[in-house]
């Protein structure tokens, strides 16, 4: 659950290198709090999805709703 008036974007699954189970990795999503006008990236352990995020990265600018992208190694 996000904080009150916080909304998220489409989440992406980032697999753990060498992982063997389908949930070995992290879920990453952008969120924005309408009250504080703060955007963050949340990194959530996929095996314990209901736990607190592993990391919260506060961004210097607002991330617009609908923003998404995928970055893959070449």
PDB file of N, H, CA, C and O in Angstrom:
ATOM      1  N   UNK A   1       0.836  -1.181   0.000  1.00  0.00           N
ATOM      2  CA  UNK A   1       0.000   0.000   0.000  1.00  0.00           C
ATOM      3  C   UNK A   1       0.878   1.240   0.000  1.00  0.00           C
ATOM      4  O   UNK A   1       1.869   1.320   0.726  1.00  0.00           O
ATOM      5  N   UNK A   2       0.500   2.201  -0.823  1.00  0.00           N
ATOM      6  H   UNK A   2      -0.305   2.136  -1.413  1.00  0.00           H
ATOM      7  CA  UNK A   2       1.207   3.470  -0.846  1.00  0.00           C
ATOM      8  C   UNK A   2       0.649   4.388   0.238  1.00  0.00           C
ATOM      9  O   UNK A   2      -0.440   4.156   0.763  1.00  0.00           O
ATOM     10  N   UNK A   3       1.405   5.430   0.564  1.00  0.00           N
ATOM     11  H   UNK A   3       2.289   5.619   0.137  1.00  0.00           H
ATOM     12  CA  UNK A   3       0.929   6.434   1.508  1.00  0.00           C
ATOM     13  C   UNK A   3      -0.301   7.136   0.921  1.00  0.00           C
ATOM     14  O   UNK A   3      -0.554   7.057  -0.281  1.00  0.00           O
ATOM     15  N   UNK A   4      -1.057   7.820   1.779  1.00  0.00           N
ATOM     16  H   UNK A   4      -0.851   7.884   2.755  1.00  0.00           H
ATOM     17  CA  UNK A   4      -2.241   8.545   1.346  1.00  0.00           C
ATOM     18  C   UNK A   4      -1.881   9.532   0.229  1.00  0.00           C
ATOM     19  O   UNK A   4      -0.868  10.228   0.309  1.00  0.00           O
ATOM     20  N   UNK A   5      -2.715   9.583  -0.806  1.00  0.00           N
ATOM     21  H   UNK A   5      -3.537   9.017  -0.871  1.00  0.00           H
ATOM     22  CA  UNK A   5      -2.551  10.470  -1.970  1.00  0.00           C
ATOM     23  C   UNK A   5      -1.252  10.223  -2.734  1.00  0.00           C
ATOM     24  O   UNK A   5      -0.723  11.128  -3.381  1.00  0.00           O
ATOM     25  N   UNK A   6      -0.745   9.001  -2.656  1.00  0.00           N
ATOM     26  H   UNK A   6      -1.175   8.267  -2.131  1.00  0.00           H
ATOM     27  CA  UNK A   6       0.426   8.596  -3.435  1.00  0.00           C
ATOM     28  C   UNK A   6      -0.030   7.586  -4.474  1.00  0.00           C
ATOM     29  O   UNK A   6      -0.734   6.627  -4.158  1.00  0.00           O
ATOM     30  N   UNK A   7       0.380   7.812  -5.724  1.00  0.00           N
ATOM     31  H   UNK A   7       0.952   8.591  -5.981  1.00  0.00           H
ATOM     32  CA  UNK A   7      -0.070   6.974  -6.827  1.00  0.00           C
ATOM     33  C   UNK A   7       1.139   6.471  -7.606  1.00  0.00           C
ATOM     34  O   UNK A   7       2.135   7.180  -7.749  1.00  0.00           O
ATOM     35  N   UNK A   8       1.044   5.260  -8.101  1.00  0.00           N
ATOM     36  H   UNK A   8       0.235   4.685  -7.985  1.00  0.00           H
ATOM     37  CA  UNK A   8       2.172   4.635  -8.777  1.00  0.00           C
ATOM     38  C   UNK A   8       1.965   4.468 -10.262  1.00  0.00           C
ATOM     39  O   UNK A   8       0.859   4.607 -10.785  1.00  0.00           O
ATOM     40  N   UNK A   9       3.065   4.166 -10.924  1.00  0.00           N
ATOM     41  H   UNK A   9       3.963   4.053 -10.499  1.00  0.00           H
ATOM     42  CA  UNK A   9       3.051   3.881 -12.346  1.00  0.00           C
ATOM     43  C   UNK A   9       3.121   2.377 -12.551  1.00  0.00           C
ATOM     44  O   UNK A   9       3.123   1.605 -11.592  1.00  0.00           O
ATOM     45  N   UNK A  10       3.179   1.979 -13.789  1.00  0.00           N
ATOM     46  H   UNK A  10       3.178   2.606 -14.568  1.00  0.00           H
ATOM     47  CA  UNK A  10       3.322   0.566 -14.109  1.00  0.00           C
ATOM     48  C   UNK A  10       4.632   0.056 -13.524  1.00  0.00           C
ATOM     49  O   UNK A  10       5.680   0.677 -13.698  1.00  0.00           O
ATOM     50  N   UNK A  11       4.570  -1.055 -12.843  1.00  0.00           N
ATOM     51  H   UNK A  11       3.719  -1.560 -12.701  1.00  0.00           H
ATOM     52  CA  UNK A  11       5.764  -1.622 -12.205  1.00  0.00           C
ATOM     53  C   UNK A  11       6.507  -2.529 -13.189  1.00  0.00           C
ATOM     54  O   UNK A  11       5.918  -3.076 -14.121  1.00  0.00           O
ATOM     55  N   UNK A  12       7.804  -2.671 -12.958  1.00  0.00           N
ATOM     56  H   UNK A  12       8.282  -2.226 -12.201  1.00  0.00           H
ATOM     57  CA  UNK A  12       8.632  -3.566 -13.763  1.00  0.00           C
ATOM     58  C   UNK A  12       9.313  -4.564 -12.838  1.00  0.00           C
ATOM     59  O   UNK A  12       9.656  -4.238 -11.701  1.00  0.00           O
ATOM     60  N   UNK A  13       9.505  -5.777 -13.331  1.00  0.00           N
ATOM     61  H   UNK A  13       9.226  -6.042 -14.254  1.00  0.00           H
ATOM     62  CA  UNK A  13      10.224  -6.802 -12.574  1.00  0.00           C
ATOM     63  C   UNK A  13      11.659  -6.835 -13.062  1.00  0.00           C
ATOM     64  O   UNK A  13      11.915  -6.928 -14.262  1.00  0.00           O
ATOM     65  N   UNK A  14      12.587  -6.759 -12.131  1.00  0.00           N
ATOM     66  H   UNK A  14      12.379  -6.683 -11.156  1.00  0.00           H
ATOM     67  CA  UNK A  14      14.015  -6.804 -12.435  1.00  0.00           C
ATOM     68  C   UNK A  14      14.578  -8.098 -11.845  1.00  0.00           C
ATOM     69  O   UNK A  14      14.758  -8.194 -10.631  1.00  0.00           O
ATOM     70  N   UNK A  15      14.859  -9.097 -12.693  1.00  0.00           N
ATOM     71  H   UNK A  15      14.713  -9.019 -13.679  1.00  0.00           H
ATOM     72  CA  UNK A  15      15.312 -10.390 -12.169  1.00  0.00           C
ATOM     73  C   UNK A  15      16.707 -10.314 -11.557  1.00  0.00           C
ATOM     74  O   UNK A  15      17.574  -9.565 -12.008  1.00  0.00           O
ATOM     75  N   UNK A  16      16.887 -11.116 -10.517  1.00  0.00           N
ATOM     76  H   UNK A  16      16.183 -11.724 -10.151  1.00  0.00           H
ATOM     77  CA  UNK A  16      18.195 -11.217  -9.867  1.00  0.00           C
ATOM     78  C   UNK A  16      19.087 -12.084 -10.744  1.00  0.00           C
ATOM     79  O   UNK A  16      18.683 -13.166 -11.171  1.00  0.00           O
ATOM     80  N   UNK A  17      20.286 -11.616 -11.008  1.00  0.00           N
ATOM     81  H   UNK A  17      20.614 -10.738 -10.661  1.00  0.00           H
ATOM     82  CA  UNK A  17      21.224 -12.385 -11.814  1.00  0.00           C
ATOM     83  C   UNK A  17      21.522 -13.703 -11.107  1.00  0.00           C
ATOM     84  O   UNK A  17      21.913 -13.714  -9.940  1.00  0.00           O
ATOM     85  N   UNK A  18      21.337 -14.805 -11.813  1.00  0.00           N
ATOM     86  H   UNK A  18      21.019 -14.796 -12.761  1.00  0.00           H
ATOM     87  CA  UNK A  18      21.561 -16.126 -11.236  1.00  0.00           C
ATOM     88  C   UNK A  18      20.380 -16.648 -10.427  1.00  0.00           C
ATOM     89  O   UNK A  18      20.478 -17.713  -9.817  1.00  0.00           O
ATOM     90  N   UNK A  19      19.270 -15.921 -10.409  1.00  0.00           N
ATOM     91  H   UNK A  19      19.190 -15.056 -10.904  1.00  0.00           H
ATOM     92  CA  UNK A  19      18.093 -16.362  -9.667  1.00  0.00           C
ATOM     93  C   UNK A  19      17.534 -17.651 -10.251  1.00  0.00           C
ATOM     94  O   UNK A  19      17.635 -17.887 -11.455  1.00  0.00           O
ATOM     95  N   UNK A  20      16.945 -18.486  -9.399  1.00  0.00           N
ATOM     96  H   UNK A  20      16.864 -18.295  -8.421  1.00  0.00           H
ATOM     97  CA  UNK A  20      16.408 -19.758  -9.873  1.00  0.00           C
ATOM     98  C   UNK A  20      14.888 -19.857  -9.724  1.00  0.00           C
ATOM     99  O   UNK A  20      14.250 -20.643 -10.424  1.00  0.00           O
ATOM    100  N   UNK A  21      14.311 -19.075  -8.828  1.00  0.00           N
ATOM    101  H   UNK A  21      14.829 -18.436  -8.260  1.00  0.00           H
ATOM    102  CA  UNK A  21      12.860 -19.072  -8.670  1.00  0.00           C
ATOM    103  C   UNK A  21      12.273 -17.878  -9.410  1.00  0.00           C
ATOM    104  O   UNK A  21      12.952 -16.873  -9.619  1.00  0.00           O
ATOM    105  N   UNK A  22      11.006 -17.993  -9.806  1.00  0.00           N
ATOM    106  H   UNK A  22      10.454 -18.809  -9.637  1.00  0.00           H
ATOM    107  CA  UNK A  22      10.414 -16.941 -10.638  1.00  0.00           C
ATOM    108  C   UNK A  22      10.305 -15.595  -9.934  1.00  0.00           C
ATOM    109  O   UNK A  22      10.186 -14.568 -10.602  1.00  0.00           O
ATOM    110  N   UNK A  23      10.341 -15.570  -8.606  1.00  0.00           N
ATOM    111  H   UNK A  23      10.438 -16.404  -8.063  1.00  0.00           H
ATOM    112  CA  UNK A  23      10.266 -14.300  -7.887  1.00  0.00           C
ATOM    113  C   UNK A  23      11.612 -13.880  -7.300  1.00  0.00           C
ATOM    114  O   UNK A  23      11.655 -13.092  -6.356  1.00  0.00           O
ATOM    115  N   UNK A  24      12.702 -14.395  -7.846  1.00  0.00           N
ATOM    116  H   UNK A  24      12.667 -15.036  -8.613  1.00  0.00           H
ATOM    117  CA  UNK A  24      14.040 -13.947  -7.453  1.00  0.00           C
ATOM    118  C   UNK A  24      14.334 -12.624  -8.154  1.00  0.00           C
ATOM    119  O   UNK A  24      14.750 -12.607  -9.312  1.00  0.00           O
ATOM    120  N   UNK A  25      14.119 -11.536  -7.458  1.00  0.00           N
ATOM    121  H   UNK A  25      13.781 -11.550  -6.517  1.00  0.00           H
ATOM    122  CA  UNK A  25      14.363 -10.226  -8.046  1.00  0.00           C
ATOM    123  C   UNK A  25      13.607  -9.142  -7.308  1.00  0.00           C
ATOM    124  O   UNK A  25      13.196  -9.312  -6.160  1.00  0.00           O
ATOM    125  N   UNK A  26      13.436  -8.034  -7.987  1.00  0.00           N
ATOM    126  H   UNK A  26      13.770  -7.896  -8.920  1.00  0.00           H
ATOM    127  CA  UNK A  26      12.822  -6.847  -7.388  1.00  0.00           C
ATOM    128  C   UNK A  26      11.754  -6.278  -8.312  1.00  0.00           C
ATOM    129  O   UNK A  26      11.804  -6.453  -9.530  1.00  0.00           O
ATOM    130  N   UNK A  27      10.803  -5.604  -7.717  1.00  0.00           N
ATOM    131  H   UNK A  27      10.763  -5.462  -6.728  1.00  0.00           H
ATOM    132  CA  UNK A  27       9.793  -4.859  -8.464  1.00  0.00           C
ATOM    133  C   UNK A  27      10.135  -3.386  -8.281  1.00  0.00           C
ATOM    134  O   UNK A  27      10.324  -2.914  -7.160  1.00  0.00           O
ATOM    135  N   UNK A  28      10.211  -2.665  -9.401  1.00  0.00           N
ATOM    136  H   UNK A  28      10.056  -3.048 -10.312  1.00  0.00           H
ATOM    137  CA  UNK A  28      10.531  -1.229  -9.352  1.00  0.00           C
ATOM    138  C   UNK A  28       9.335  -0.457  -9.898  1.00  0.00           C
ATOM    139  O   UNK A  28       8.727  -0.844 -10.895  1.00  0.00           O
ATOM    140  N   UNK A  29       9.015   0.639  -9.224  1.00  0.00           N
ATOM    141  H   UNK A  29       9.510   0.954  -8.413  1.00  0.00           H
ATOM    142  CA  UNK A  29       7.914   1.477  -9.693  1.00  0.00           C
ATOM    143  C   UNK A  29       8.182   2.936  -9.330  1.00  0.00           C
ATOM    144  O   UNK A  29       8.851   3.227  -8.339  1.00  0.00           O
ATOM    145  N   UNK A  30       7.660   3.835 -10.134  1.00  0.00           N
ATOM    146  H   UNK A  30       7.116   3.599 -10.940  1.00  0.00           H
ATOM    147  CA  UNK A  30       7.697   5.260  -9.836  1.00  0.00           C
ATOM    148  C   UNK A  30       6.417   5.604  -9.087  1.00  0.00           C
ATOM    149  O   UNK A  30       5.341   5.137  -9.460  1.00  0.00           O
ATOM    150  N   UNK A  31       6.517   6.413  -8.036  1.00  0.00           N
ATOM    151  H   UNK A  31       7.391   6.793  -7.733  1.00  0.00           H
ATOM    152  CA  UNK A  31       5.333   6.892  -7.315  1.00  0.00           C
ATOM    153  C   UNK A  31       5.416   8.409  -7.171  1.00  0.00           C
ATOM    154  O   UNK A  31       6.495   9.001  -7.192  1.00  0.00           O
ATOM    155  N   UNK A  32       4.237   9.016  -7.024  1.00  0.00           N
ATOM    156  H   UNK A  32       3.360   8.535  -7.007  1.00  0.00           H
ATOM    157  CA  UNK A  32       4.183  10.469  -6.814  1.00  0.00           C
ATOM    158  C   UNK A  32       3.167  10.758  -5.728  1.00  0.00           C
ATOM    159  O   UNK A  32       2.045  10.254  -5.770  1.00  0.00           O
ATOM    160  N   UNK A  33       3.560  11.578  -4.743  1.00  0.00           N
ATOM    161  H   UNK A  33       4.471  11.988  -4.709  1.00  0.00           H
ATOM    162  CA  UNK A  33       2.672  11.994  -3.668  1.00  0.00           C
ATOM    163  C   UNK A  33       2.090  13.354  -4.036  1.00  0.00           C
ATOM    164  O   UNK A  33       2.819  14.336  -4.178  1.00  0.00           O
ATOM    165  N   UNK A  34       0.769  13.400  -4.188  1.00  0.00           N
ATOM    166  H   UNK A  34       0.177  12.603  -4.072  1.00  0.00           H
ATOM    167  CA  UNK A  34       0.089  14.635  -4.595  1.00  0.00           C
ATOM    168  C   UNK A  34       0.132  15.711  -3.516  1.00  0.00           C
ATOM    169  O   UNK A  34       0.096  16.899  -3.837  1.00  0.00           O
ATOM    170  N   UNK A  35       0.207  15.324  -2.246  1.00  0.00           N
ATOM    171  H   UNK A  35       0.236  14.359  -1.985  1.00  0.00           H
ATOM    172  CA  UNK A  35       0.232  16.304  -1.161  1.00  0.00           C
ATOM    173  C   UNK A  35       1.589  16.986  -1.026  1.00  0.00           C
ATOM    174  O   UNK A  35       1.668  18.197  -0.826  1.00  0.00           O
ATOM    175  N   UNK A  36       2.653  16.195  -1.139  1.00  0.00           N
ATOM    176  H   UNK A  36       2.588  15.211  -1.302  1.00  0.00           H
ATOM    177  CA  UNK A  36       4.000  16.741  -0.952  1.00  0.00           C
ATOM    178  C   UNK A  36       4.684  17.103  -2.263  1.00  0.00           C
ATOM    179  O   UNK A  36       5.718  17.770  -2.254  1.00  0.00           O
ATOM    180  N   UNK A  37       4.115  16.669  -3.402  1.00  0.00           N
ATOM    181  H   UNK A  37       3.274  16.127  -3.409  1.00  0.00           H
ATOM    182  CA  UNK A  37       4.682  16.877  -4.740  1.00  0.00           C
ATOM    183  C   UNK A  37       6.066  16.224  -4.868  1.00  0.00           C
ATOM    184  O   UNK A  37       6.946  16.746  -5.551  1.00  0.00           O
ATOM    185  N   UNK A  38       6.243  15.075  -4.200  1.00  0.00           N
ATOM    186  H   UNK A  38       5.528  14.651  -3.645  1.00  0.00           H
ATOM    187  CA  UNK A  38       7.512  14.344  -4.252  1.00  0.00           C
ATOM    188  C   UNK A  38       7.332  13.077  -5.077  1.00  0.00           C
ATOM    189  O   UNK A  38       6.382  12.319  -4.882  1.00  0.00           O
ATOM    190  N   UNK A  39       8.262  12.864  -6.004  1.00  0.00           N
ATOM    191  H   UNK A  39       9.034  13.480  -6.163  1.00  0.00           H
ATOM    192  CA  UNK A  39       8.306  11.633  -6.791  1.00  0.00           C
ATOM    193  C   UNK A  39       9.448  10.767  -6.279  1.00  0.00           C
ATOM    194  O   UNK A  39      10.506  11.271  -5.902  1.00  0.00           O
ATOM    195  N   UNK A  40       9.220   9.458  -6.270  1.00  0.00           N
ATOM    196  H   UNK A  40       8.361   9.049  -6.576  1.00  0.00           H
ATOM    197  CA  UNK A  40      10.238   8.513  -5.816  1.00  0.00           C
ATOM    198  C   UNK A  40      10.232   7.273  -6.699  1.00  0.00           C
ATOM    199  O   UNK A  40       9.252   6.977  -7.383  1.00  0.00           O
ATOM    200  N   UNK A  41      11.344   6.563  -6.666  1.00  0.00           N
ATOM    201  H   UNK A  41      12.140   6.803  -6.110  1.00  0.00           H
ATOM    202  CA  UNK A  41      11.423   5.218  -7.217  1.00  0.00           C
ATOM    203  C   UNK A  41      11.404   4.285  -6.016  1.00  0.00           C
ATOM    204  O   UNK A  41      12.190   4.454  -5.085  1.00  0.00           O
ATOM    205  N   UNK A  42      10.511   3.304  -6.033  1.00  0.00           N
ATOM    206  H   UNK A  42       9.872   3.167  -6.790  1.00  0.00           H
ATOM    207  CA  UNK A  42      10.459   2.309  -4.972  1.00  0.00           C
ATOM    208  C   UNK A  42      11.003   0.991  -5.513  1.00  0.00           C
ATOM    209  O   UNK A  42      10.639   0.565  -6.609  1.00  0.00           O
ATOM    210  N   UNK A  43      11.863   0.356  -4.750  1.00  0.00           N
ATOM    211  H   UNK A  43      12.159   0.701  -3.859  1.00  0.00           H
ATOM    212  CA  UNK A  43      12.398  -0.955  -5.109  1.00  0.00           C
ATOM    213  C   UNK A  43      11.910  -1.923  -4.042  1.00  0.00           C
ATOM    214  O   UNK A  43      12.200  -1.763  -2.857  1.00  0.00           O
ATOM    215  N   UNK A  44      11.162  -2.933  -4.486  1.00  0.00           N
ATOM    216  H   UNK A  44      10.927  -3.063  -5.450  1.00  0.00           H
ATOM    217  CA  UNK A  44      10.490  -3.856  -3.574  1.00  0.00           C
ATOM    218  C   UNK A  44      11.002  -5.267  -3.839  1.00  0.00           C
ATOM    219  O   UNK A  44      11.079  -5.702  -4.988  1.00  0.00           O
ATOM    220  N   UNK A  45      11.349  -5.975  -2.774  1.00  0.00           N
ATOM    221  H   UNK A  45      11.286  -5.622  -1.841  1.00  0.00           H
ATOM    222  CA  UNK A  45      11.775  -7.373  -2.888  1.00  0.00           C
ATOM    223  C   UNK A  45      10.566  -8.200  -3.328  1.00  0.00           C
ATOM    224  O   UNK A  45       9.542  -8.213  -2.645  1.00  0.00           O
ATOM    225  N   UNK A  46      10.681  -8.888  -4.461  1.00  0.00           N
ATOM    226  H   UNK A  46      11.513  -8.878  -5.015  1.00  0.00           H
ATOM    227  CA  UNK A  46       9.537  -9.631  -5.003  1.00  0.00           C
ATOM    228  C   UNK A  46       9.101 -10.771  -4.083  1.00  0.00           C
ATOM    229  O   UNK A  46       7.912 -11.088  -4.032  1.00  0.00           O
ATOM    230  N   UNK A  47      10.011 -11.383  -3.371  1.00  0.00           N
ATOM    231  H   UNK A  47      10.977 -11.125  -3.412  1.00  0.00           H
ATOM    232  CA  UNK A  47       9.668 -12.491  -2.473  1.00  0.00           C
ATOM    233  C   UNK A  47       8.895 -12.023  -1.239  1.00  0.00           C
ATOM    234  O   UNK A  47       8.194 -12.822  -0.617  1.00  0.00           O
ATOM    235  N   UNK A  48       9.009 -10.766  -0.882  1.00  0.00           N
ATOM    236  H   UNK A  48       9.578 -10.117  -1.387  1.00  0.00           H
ATOM    237  CA  UNK A  48       8.277 -10.238   0.274  1.00  0.00           C
ATOM    238  C   UNK A  48       7.585  -8.943  -0.140  1.00  0.00           C
ATOM    239  O   UNK A  48       7.858  -7.867   0.393  1.00  0.00           O
ATOM    240  N   UNK A  49       6.695  -9.081  -1.093  1.00  0.00           N
ATOM    241  H   UNK A  49       6.474  -9.954  -1.526  1.00  0.00           H
ATOM    242  CA  UNK A  49       6.058  -7.937  -1.745  1.00  0.00           C
ATOM    243  C   UNK A  49       5.305  -7.034  -0.770  1.00  0.00           C
ATOM    244  O   UNK A  49       5.188  -5.834  -1.018  1.00  0.00           O
ATOM    245  N   UNK A  50       4.803  -7.571   0.309  1.00  0.00           N
ATOM    246  H   UNK A  50       4.898  -8.545   0.511  1.00  0.00           H
ATOM    247  CA  UNK A  50       4.036  -6.745   1.245  1.00  0.00           C
ATOM    248  C   UNK A  50       4.916  -6.062   2.288  1.00  0.00           C
ATOM    249  O   UNK A  50       4.415  -5.283   3.098  1.00  0.00           O
ATOM    250  N   UNK A  51       6.214  -6.340   2.281  1.00  0.00           N
ATOM    251  H   UNK A  51       6.621  -6.974   1.622  1.00  0.00           H
ATOM    252  CA  UNK A  51       7.136  -5.678   3.208  1.00  0.00           C
ATOM    253  C   UNK A  51       7.433  -4.256   2.733  1.00  0.00           C
ATOM    254  O   UNK A  51       7.055  -3.864   1.629  1.00  0.00           O
ATOM    255  N   UNK A  52       8.112  -3.496   3.581  1.00  0.00           N
ATOM    256  H   UNK A  52       8.419  -3.814   4.478  1.00  0.00           H
ATOM    257  CA  UNK A  52       8.525  -2.147   3.189  1.00  0.00           C
ATOM    258  C   UNK A  52       9.516  -2.242   2.028  1.00  0.00           C
ATOM    259  O   UNK A  52      10.207  -3.251   1.892  1.00  0.00           O
ATOM    260  N   UNK A  53       9.595  -1.202   1.188  1.00  0.00           N
ATOM    261  H   UNK A  53       9.034  -0.382   1.298  1.00  0.00           H
ATOM    262  CA  UNK A  53      10.549  -1.222   0.079  1.00  0.00           C
ATOM    263  C   UNK A  53      11.993  -1.388   0.556  1.00  0.00           C
ATOM    264  O   UNK A  53      12.364  -0.920   1.632  1.00  0.00           O
ATOM    265  N   UNK A  54      12.789  -2.055  -0.256  1.00  0.00           N
ATOM    266  H   UNK A  54      12.488  -2.435  -1.130  1.00  0.00           H
ATOM    267  CA  UNK A  54      14.219  -2.206   0.003  1.00  0.00           C
ATOM    268  C   UNK A  54      14.887  -0.838  -0.094  1.00  0.00           C
ATOM    269  O   UNK A  54      15.817  -0.534   0.654  1.00  0.00           O
ATOM    270  N   UNK A  55      14.399  -0.014  -1.028  1.00  0.00           N
ATOM    271  H   UNK A  55      13.644  -0.260  -1.635  1.00  0.00           H
ATOM    272  CA  UNK A  55      14.960   1.331  -1.208  1.00  0.00           C
ATOM    273  C   UNK A  55      13.878   2.283  -1.693  1.00  0.00           C
ATOM    274  O   UNK A  55      12.969   1.897  -2.428  1.00  0.00           O
ATOM    275  N   UNK A  56      13.997   3.544  -1.265  1.00  0.00           N
ATOM    276  H   UNK A  56      14.736   3.857  -0.669  1.00  0.00           H
ATOM    277  CA  UNK A  56      13.170   4.642  -1.763  1.00  0.00           C
ATOM    278  C   UNK A  56      14.138   5.703  -2.253  1.00  0.00           C
ATOM    279  O   UNK A  56      14.942   6.221  -1.478  1.00  0.00           O
ATOM    280  N   UNK A  57      14.064   6.025  -3.525  1.00  0.00           N
ATOM    281  H   UNK A  57      13.410   5.604  -4.154  1.00  0.00           H
ATOM    282  CA  UNK A  57      14.955   7.017  -4.114  1.00  0.00           C
ATOM    283  C   UNK A  57      14.121   8.246  -4.450  1.00  0.00           C
ATOM    284  O   UNK A  57      13.263   8.199  -5.332  1.00  0.00           O
ATOM    285  N   UNK A  58      14.373   9.340  -3.750  1.00  0.00           N
ATOM    286  H   UNK A  58      15.070   9.378  -3.034  1.00  0.00           H
ATOM    287  CA  UNK A  58      13.642  10.577  -4.009  1.00  0.00           C
ATOM    288  C   UNK A  58      14.260  11.258  -5.222  1.00  0.00           C
ATOM    289  O   UNK A  58      15.475  11.436  -5.309  1.00  0.00           O
ATOM    290  N   UNK A  59      13.400  11.631  -6.145  1.00  0.00           N
ATOM    291  H   UNK A  59      12.413  11.486  -6.074  1.00  0.00           H
ATOM    292  CA  UNK A  59      13.850  12.232  -7.401  1.00  0.00           C
ATOM    293  C   UNK A  59      13.780  13.755  -7.328  1.00  0.00           C
ATOM    294  O   UNK A  59      12.937  14.301  -6.617  1.00  0.00           O
ATOM    295  N   UNK A  60      14.655  14.441  -8.054  1.00  0.00           N
ATOM    296  H   UNK A  60      15.340  13.997  -8.631  1.00  0.00           H
ATOM    297  CA  UNK A  60      14.664  15.902  -7.991  1.00  0.00           C
ATOM    298  C   UNK A  60      13.518  16.556  -8.775  1.00  0.00           C
ATOM    299  O   UNK A  60      13.264  17.751  -8.625  1.00  0.00           O
ATOM    300  N   UNK A  61      12.827  15.765  -9.614  1.00  0.00           N
ATOM    301  H   UNK A  61      13.034  14.795  -9.736  1.00  0.00           H
ATOM    302  CA  UNK A  61      11.738  16.302 -10.430  1.00  0.00           C
ATOM    303  C   UNK A  61      10.554  15.351 -10.385  1.00  0.00           C
ATOM    304  O   UNK A  61      10.700  14.173 -10.060  1.00  0.00           O
ATOM    305  N   UNK A  62       9.394  15.872 -10.710  1.00  0.00           N
ATOM    306  H   UNK A  62       9.276  16.829 -10.974  1.00  0.00           H
ATOM    307  CA  UNK A  62       8.183  15.059 -10.755  1.00  0.00           C
ATOM    308  C   UNK A  62       8.238  14.113 -11.941  1.00  0.00           C
ATOM    309  O   UNK A  62       8.650  14.495 -13.037  1.00  0.00           O
ATOM    310  N   UNK A  63       7.824  12.885 -11.714  1.00  0.00           N
ATOM    311  H   UNK A  63       7.490  12.575 -10.824  1.00  0.00           H
ATOM    312  CA  UNK A  63       7.703  11.918 -12.794  1.00  0.00           C
ATOM    313  C   UNK A  63       6.227  11.895 -13.200  1.00  0.00           C
ATOM    314  O   UNK A  63       5.364  11.635 -12.363  1.00  0.00           O
ATOM    315  N   UNK A  64       5.929  12.163 -14.474  1.00  0.00           N
ATOM    316  H   UNK A  64       6.630  12.375 -15.154  1.00  0.00           H
ATOM    317  CA  UNK A  64       4.524  12.213 -14.884  1.00  0.00           C
ATOM    318  C   UNK A  64       3.885  10.823 -14.873  1.00  0.00           C
ATOM    319  O   UNK A  64       4.554   9.821 -15.123  1.00  0.00           O
ATOM    320  N   UNK A  65       2.588  10.777 -14.582  1.00  0.00           N
ATOM    321  H   UNK A  65       2.044  11.592 -14.379  1.00  0.00           H
ATOM    322  CA  UNK A  65       1.854   9.521 -14.639  1.00  0.00           C
ATOM    323  C   UNK A  65       1.921   8.978 -16.061  1.00  0.00           C
ATOM    324  O   UNK A  65       1.865   9.736 -17.029  1.00  0.00           O
ATOM    325  N   UNK A  66       2.041   7.675 -16.176  1.00  0.00           N
ATOM    326  H   UNK A  66       2.086   7.059 -15.390  1.00  0.00           H
ATOM    327  CA  UNK A  66       2.139   7.048 -17.484  1.00  0.00           C
ATOM    328  C   UNK A  66       3.555   6.884 -17.966  1.00  0.00           C
ATOM    329  O   UNK A  66       3.790   6.202 -18.963  1.00  0.00           O
ATOM    330  N   UNK A  67       4.530   7.505 -17.269  1.00  0.00           N
ATOM    331  H   UNK A  67       4.339   8.059 -16.459  1.00  0.00           H
ATOM    332  CA  UNK A  67       5.928   7.362 -17.663  1.00  0.00           C
ATOM    333  C   UNK A  67       6.357   5.916 -17.426  1.00  0.00           C
ATOM    334  O   UNK A  67       6.077   5.339 -16.376  1.00  0.00           O
ATOM    335  N   UNK A  68       7.025   5.352 -18.395  1.00  0.00           N
ATOM    336  H   UNK A  68       7.253   5.821 -19.248  1.00  0.00           H
ATOM    337  CA  UNK A  68       7.580   4.008 -18.218  1.00  0.00           C
ATOM    338  C   UNK A  68       8.696   3.807 -19.219  1.00  0.00           C
ATOM    339  O   UNK A  68       8.785   4.507 -20.228  1.00  0.00           O
ATOM    340  N   UNK A  69       9.523   2.861 -18.930  1.00  0.00           N
ATOM    341  H   UNK A  69       9.450   2.292 -18.110  1.00  0.00           H
ATOM    342  CA  UNK A  69      10.624   2.525 -19.828  1.00  0.00           C
ATOM    343  C   UNK A  69      11.278   1.224 -19.383  1.00  0.00           C
ATOM    344  O   UNK A  69      11.156   0.806 -18.231  1.00  0.00           O
ATOM    345  N   UNK A  70      11.958   0.611 -20.304  1.00  0.00           N
ATOM    346  H   UNK A  70      12.057   0.951 -21.240  1.00  0.00           H
ATOM    347  CA  UNK A  70      12.667  -0.624 -19.998  1.00  0.00           C
ATOM    348  C   UNK A  70      14.087  -0.483 -20.491  1.00  0.00           C
ATOM    349  O   UNK A  70      14.325  -0.058 -21.622  1.00  0.00           O
ATOM    350  N   UNK A  71      15.023  -0.839 -19.645  1.00  0.00           N
ATOM    351  H   UNK A  71      14.829  -1.184 -18.727  1.00  0.00           H
ATOM    352  CA  UNK A  71      16.419  -0.775 -19.996  1.00  0.00           C
ATOM    353  C   UNK A  71      17.003  -2.173 -19.859  1.00  0.00           C
ATOM    354  O   UNK A  71      16.915  -2.787 -18.795  1.00  0.00           O
ATOM    355  N   UNK A  72      17.584  -2.664 -20.908  1.00  0.00           N
ATOM    356  H   UNK A  72      17.656  -2.166 -21.772  1.00  0.00           H
ATOM    357  CA  UNK A  72      18.137  -4.013 -20.921  1.00  0.00           C
ATOM    358  C   UNK A  72      19.601  -3.956 -21.328  1.00  0.00           C
ATOM    359  O   UNK A  72      19.991  -3.099 -22.121  1.00  0.00           O
ATOM    360  N   UNK A  73      20.415  -4.862 -20.793  1.00  0.00           N
ATOM    361  H   UNK A  73      20.098  -5.558 -20.149  1.00  0.00           H
ATOM    362  CA  UNK A  73      21.819  -4.915 -21.243  1.00  0.00           C
ATOM    363  C   UNK A  73      21.898  -5.329 -22.703  1.00  0.00           C
ATOM    364  O   UNK A  73      21.043  -6.060 -23.204  1.00  0.00           O
ATOM    365  N   UNK A  74      22.923  -4.857 -23.369  1.00  0.00           N
ATOM    366  H   UNK A  74      23.617  -4.263 -22.963  1.00  0.00           H
ATOM    367  CA  UNK A  74      23.082  -5.185 -24.802  1.00  0.00           C
ATOM    368  C   UNK A  74      23.735  -6.538 -24.950  1.00  0.00           C
ATOM    369  O   UNK A  74      23.957  -6.997 -26.071  1.00  0.00           O
TER     370      UNK A  74
END
